[in-house]
Amino acid sequence: MKGRVCLAYSGGLDTSCILRWLLDEGYEVVCFLADVGQQEDWDDVRAKAKKIGASKMIILDLQREFVEQLCFRAVQCNAQYEGRYLLGTSLARPVIARAQIRVAQEEGCDLVSHGCTGKGNDGIRFELAFLAINPKIQVVAPWRIPEFYNRFQGRNDLLDYAAATGIPVTSTKAKPYSMDDNIAHCSYEAGALEDPSLSPPDDMWTRTIDPQAAPDKPIDITIFFQQGLPVKLRAEGKEYTDSLELFVALNDIGKKAGIGRIDIVENRFIGLKSRGCYDAPAMTILRLAHLDAESLVMDGKVRSLRDQFVTHHWSELLYNGLYFSPEREFVENSLVFSQRRVNAEVRLRCYKGSVSVLGRSSETEKLYSSEEASMDSLVDFSPVDTSGFININAIRLKKFGLQKAEEGQSLSKV
């Protein structure tokens, strides 16, 4: 026997064939599956792994850990990659990798394996996490082993292998794209989606209904934040304070209203461009609500620095698989500090593909004063002071204008 390997197993075609191939290569295989909110028939997955030959099939429910430690941190950060992507897949990878190493240690596995290709981000994300958590772990990545990828050059080869070796599969040779589902989103890529000029199929989306088919009646909700974390949801006559129940409820509301779809071309860490489609209802609603809460209660200069440094770098680090890194810890400490006074409630309306803010308030934070902001009040404000403010800020601008005049350039000309 070559060794005992812990395989990240989904029950799908790729990892089922990898399981069989690892067994053929002389490995003993313990299968591991993380429940991060995807829709699966867990009994079917267990039965399939056992039938193929796994010595054990371990399924762990990581949904709460995923929501509380990664999704909510992303909400605090207003995280998004390249201005669009809310990082649903990226956020799940640290939770899954950490659990897989834990299972490998508990089961006496000195190797781990996964079904990620050499062109995508996930292999990088998983393996950087594996090696940070356990620097001595060995990784078997079949899609980067010539003997494997030369033998299985496409989906049809895998289907033929499955048929020849008795692997039960439900996939067909005509599957038009690949999907990755979790409680934060569902992603769709490859296959028919690889031409970025073509519109995605109308029936592709799983976590949102077509916005045009959404109900004509809007759904009004209120989200309460403490230190930047969503702690309560009031919606459709109910209140949710449990973090997981709150997140699931927002997913349901967003799905009914068709909220959270994007279709983008992104730059992978490895250097390739990739077209991806995502629907992330709860994350989309929470991000807007949190942004609006911050507008009311966060100091403007702190927010500017956070936006320029923390939001950008934290999002990029998560996308690139660097969650288990000193720079992520450093940036995240700044993030947590910035959220100490983000205590507010935000009222929103969910309607036909969009979510809009109806109002916001805070019982504890006092940075906003309607009296100070009013054009009809001069309380604690002297208009004369504005003249001095303008004169001080104009000192260097006057010198800039003089420099331009010396160079023969008039700022008054177009």
N, C-alpha and C positions, 0 to 999 in steps of 0.2 A: 504494500500500500504506500502511495506517495505521500500521504498525509491526510489530516482531517481538515476539511475546508468548510467555512460558513458562507453559504451562498445567499445573496439578496435575491429572493425568489418571489415573483409576482403571480405565477400560475399561467402567464401568457406564453406565446409561442417561443420567443427568444430564450427566456430563462428556463423553460421546460427542456428545450434542446440543449442548453448549456448544462443543465443538471445531468442529462443522459450522457453528454460528452465527457463531463468530469468523471462520472462513474466508469465510463469506458477507458478513460486514461488512468484509472487506478486510484482515484481519490475516494475517501469516505466523505459523504456530504451531509451536513446539517443545514436545512433550509430555514431562512429567516424572512419574515414578512412584517413590515411596519404598517399598522393601521393608522393612517394620518387623515382619515376621513373619506377615503375613496370608496366607491360602491363595489363591493366584492361579495361573492358567495364563499365565505370562509371555509365551510365544510367541503366545498368542491375543490378549493385550493389544497386543503389538507389531503384529500383523497388522491388528487393528481400527483402530489409530491411523493406520497407513499407508493403509488402504483409504479412511478418511474424508478423508484429505488432509494429515495432519501432515507437516511437512518433516523431522522427526526425532522419535524416541521414545527417551528416556533412562531407564533403570531402574537405581537405585543400591541396593545392599544396605546398609542402615543398622542392621541388627539389633544388632550388637555395640555400636555407638555408643549406641543407644537403651537397651540394658540397662545398660551400664556407667555412662553419664553421667546418665541420668534415672531409670530404674527403681531402680537401687541407691541413688541419692541419696534417692529417696522412701522406701526401706526404712530408711535411716539416720534419716530424719526421722519415721518412723512416720506418714507422710502419709495423711490422709484428709479429704475435703471434707464438711462438715456431719455429721461423725461416722460416715459410712458409705462414701462413694464413694472408691475407691482410685486414682482419677485416670488410669485407663489411656489414655483418649483425650487428655486434657490433657497427659500426659507426652510423648506422641508428637509433638505439634504443633511444639515448638521444633526438634526434630531434622529434621522434614520441611521446615519453613520455611527453616531455615538451609541445607539442601541445595538447595532450590529456588532461593534467591537465588544460591547458588554456581553452579548450572547456568545460570541466566539471565545471569550475568556472563560465564561461559565461552563461551556461545553468542551473545553480543552482543544479548541481549534487553533492551529498555528498558522492558518491561512484564511484569507477572506476572498470572495469573488463576487463579481457583479456582471450585469449584461449591458453595460454602457459601451457605445461605439467609440472609436478613436477620433471622430469628428465633432462630437458634441461637448457640452460643458460638464455633464454629470459625472463622467469618469474622472475628470480633474477634481471636481468638488468632493466626490467620495474619497478618492485616494489621498488628497491632501488632508482631509479630516482623519482618515484611518491612521496615517503616519504621524500626525500630531498627537493623537490620542494614545497610540501604541507604536512608538518608533521602530519596534522590532517585528511588527507584523509583516507577513509576506502576502502579496496580492496576486491573484490569478485573474487576468483580464483577457478572456478569450478573444474578444473582438480586436485585440492588438497582437494576437499570436498568429503568425503566418499560417501554421498548420490548420488553424480554425477558420480564419477569414478567407483563405484561398479555397477551402472546401465549401464554405457557406457564403456565397457572394451575393445573396439576396434572399428575399422572403420565400421564393419558390423552392430554393435549395433546402431551407429549413422545413418547409412543409413536406417535401419529399423524404427528408430524414425522419421526421416525426412519423410519417406513414410507415416507413421501413422498420422503425424500432418500436412501434406500438405506443407512441406518445399520444394521449388523447388531446386533441385541440379543436377549438371551435372557429379558428381563423380560416379565412378563405384567401385565395390568391389575388382577389380583387380589392382588398382593403385599401381605401384611398388615402389614408393619412394615419399618423400615430398619435396617441393621446396619453397624457399623464394627468391623473386626477388626484386631488386632495381637498381638504376642507377649505383651503384658501382660494383655490381656482381649479380650472381644467385647462390644460394646454393642448394645442393641436398643431402639428407640424409634419413636414416631409410629404412624400407621395404627391398627391394632386395639389398640395399647397405650395410646392416648391417654385411654381411660377408666380412671382409676386404681383403680376398684372391681373391675375384671375381672382374673382371674388370667391370667398369661401362658400361651401354649400349651405343653403338655408337650414338644413336639418342637422348640421354638424354640432351646433352648440348644445351642451348638456346642462349647464348651470344657470342658464338664462333662457327665458322665452323670447321670441321675436318682439322687440319693443312695439311694433305696430299692432301686435296681437294682445298687448298688455291691457288690463282693465281701464276703462275710461275714468274710473274714480281713483284719485290719488291716495296714497298711503302716507299719513303724517306720523312722524316718530320723533322721539326726544332721546338723545344720547348724553349721558352724564360722564364727565371725566374727572379723575383725581390723579394728580401728578402725571397727567398725560395719558393715563390708562383708562379705557372704557370700563366703568364699574356698574353702570345700570342702563338698561334700555326700556323705554316706555313706548309701546306700540300696540295698536289694535286692541286696546282695552286690557293689555297685560303688561306686567313688569318682569324683567329678567335681570338678576344680579349675579347669577353663576356665569363665569367667563365663557365656558363652552356653550351653555344654553343661549347666551346672548349672541354669540357668534353664529350659531346655527340659525337662530331666529332672523338675524340680519341677512343671512344667505337666502332664507326662504322669502323674505320680503323683497330682496333685490332680484331674485329669480322671477317672482310674479310680475315685477315692474320692468323686467328686461334691462337691468342696470349692470354695467361692468364689462362690456365687450370691447376688446381692442384687437386690431389687426396691424402688425408692425413688422419691420425688418430691423433686426438688432445685430450688434457686433459681438460675436462670441469671444470669449477669452482667448481661444486658440488662434483667432485672427480672421475667421471666416464670417461672412454675413449670412444670416439665417432669417427666413420668414416664419413668424410665429403668430398664432391667434390665441387669445386668452379670454376667458370670462371669469371675473372675480367679484361677485356682487358685494359680499360683506366687506372686503378690503377696500373697494371703491367708496362705499358709503362712509366707512370709518375714517378714511384718509381725508375726505372733504370735511367731515365734522371736526376732526382734530385740527386741521388747518384753520378752521373758523374759530375754534376755541382759543387757539394761540393768538389770533389777531386781536382778541379782546384782552387777554391777560398776560401775554409775554412781552417783556421789554423789547423795544424795537431793535436795539443794537445787538442784544443777545440773539434775537431771531435771525438777524442778518448774518451773523457769524455762523450760527448753526446751519442755516441754509447753504452757505457757501462751502463750509468745511464738513460738518458732520453728516448732513443728509447725503451729499454727493459721495463722500468716501465710504460711509457705512454701506450704502446701496451697492457701490462697486465692489467692495470687499465681499459682501454676501453673494453677489452674482458670480464672482470669480472663485468662490470656494474657499475663502480665507477667513471663515468664521473662527476657527481655532488658531488665532494668530495674535501676537502682542499688539499689533496696530488696531485690530478690531476692539480689543479690550480698552485700549487708550481712547479711541474715538467714542466708544459706548459709555465710558465714564463721563465724558463731556455731555453726551446726550442725556443721561440720567440727571445730571446736574441742571441742565436747561429746563427740565420738566417739573422741577420742584413746585412751581406755583401755577402750573397749568390745571386749574380747577375751575370747571365751567360746565354748563349744560347748553346743548345746541339743538334747536328744533329744525327738522328737515322735512322735505316733501319728496316722496319717491313716485315718479310718474313717467311711464312710457319711455324708458331708456335713460332717464336723467334723474339726478338727485340735486335738489336746490335747497339753500338755507333760508329758513323762515325767520330766524331770530336766535339770539344767544344772550346768556346772562351768567353772572357769577355771584354767589352769596358771600364769598370770602375775599376775592381779589378786587383791588380798587384802582388799577392803573387807568381805567377808562372813567371819565366823569362827564356826564351829559351836560352838566352846567358849564364846565370848562370848555367843552367842545362847541357849545351853543354860540351862534352868531348874535344872539340877543342878550348875552351876558358878558360882563367884564370882570367878574369875580376872580381874584387872584391873577389878573392879567392886565398889563398896561400896553396899549397900542404903541406908545412911545418906545418901548423896549424893542419892538420889531425894527425900528429904524437903526438902532445900534447893531442889531443882529445882521441886518443887510450890509451895513457899512463895514463891519469886520470881515464878513465873508467876501466882500467885493475887493478887498485889498489886493489879493493875488490876481484876481480876474482883470482888474485895471492894468496891472503890469503885463499881463498876457496881451491885452489889447494894444498897449504901447509897443510891445515887441512886434506884433503883427504889422503895425503902422510903419515901424522902422524897416521892416522887410518889404514894404510896398504893398502889403495886402490889407484890404479893407474888409472888416467883418460885416459891413453893411451890404456888401455886394453878394449876389447869389453865385 
